[in-house]
């Protein structure tokens, strides 16, 4: 993978004022009056670095509100001119990019459906060649790290250096209280793959409900994210799209007031000594876990040999059900979530099957 060392971090962007960078405004531009009302309220609370509004809305079902189109770009341009706010909107194809740039849009974001489509991404990248603009790339709708990285690479290769990743959660059939599964491990892995990338959390789309915006925003700050993208509407219940996940500027101010910002490090020598000791213990526990896993897999291979000798299938569903139920029960008593226990033991079970497969077919 190409090293993207020329990526400019958020703190060096012209639009950056203070941590966290805040991109906010209504989900969709509905009327010019609605945009001015939202922008003026956000300015009153000093709670906006970039004013956002969707112009073209990619809806799942037809015959729903799909945005006002090009007319909304005029309204955004007027907001920028009259109120001095940088403006942002979503683009999904070359036409969107060209029109947004004509009207002076400062920040373009690429949505989850588009970031999952390399053809659409390349079309957008081609349209951005030689342009000095800020581009935000939302994670694909599926938890596919390579797709996300690939989308960032295409925009980077177009010469865009003010680029950041937006974590908006992942679609899943699994039941969850959130609209989209956060899977915070994916953006953590993204930053490990691209250390230069800045991360922005979109709690509106992860949660799908305004009641989750604070907790998701705080968690992202705890994980050292650089910014937030939160949808704000003066009358959310009457919004033409995503009404449940938008908050009023007043409520947004209250949410942001509650958020605690963390520092990535400190010079406190006591902290450094204590954390070094605790991390040393973690390293020891990790070594012990690996030794136990090796022993467990050796035993699984022995089981595989007996199954082969007796012509028994590898998968024993009843046995697996006993293992997972027992582990979940014990894990709960030890303060470990069912979700965590299931993920760990499913991975262990799959690795055991892999080892037994090798034995059975050797």
C-alpha angles and dihedrals in degrees: 000000000000114000108243095203093146093067108124112228119234093250089065096051117111090233094056114109107158141338123316105032104229122211109183144153137104123324090239137017103242104164134352090245091054091053094049092048092052095044094049092049092049091049090051090059092040087236105134134078095164125019112221134193133161114241100175112033118201100212125192094226129040123241092044128110106290099177135274094269126207094356089067091059088064089055092049091048089053091050089053092047098044102034101028095234123146108239134219137190140166122262127194105173145015093274091055091050094049094047094045091051091049089059095047100253107178100197127036121192127198115216130229095258092050096044088058091058115075091190092056091043092053091049090054092044090053090051091052097053109131094004124129103216138124116253127194119195119204120211116264115263090252122060094254111143094188092056091052093048090046092053091052091047093053092052091045091051088055087065098259110144102169094073131140139174123243119208108210100156133254133274115246141167089223115105114251137159087238125076090232128023108253096210090183089188090075097061088042088055090045090057090047089054094043107026091179095060120108117221127220123187122219102199092170092068096035093053100032087204132072091232091072099048096093097048094046092046091050092048091052091051089050087055092053099253116170103221151002132232108200127171115232128183129171091228106022097174090061095046116129092225136029094356095166096059099048125093132201118253087250092055091044090055090051092049094049092046089059095050117105115213117217130208119232092224145353139211091225103130093204091055092048093051094047095045091048091054093047092048089051089057091049089053090052092049090049090053090050091048091053091050090051092048090052090052091047093052092047088055090047089054090052089052088050091055092053091047090051093049091050096038094241124156118252097229114072104179096190092052092049091050090053092049096050095043092049092047094049091050094048092042091054090054089052095050095257119137122242089236091057095045092049093050093048096046094042088056091047091048092050092049090049089052090050091053092046090048090057091050095045093051101037 
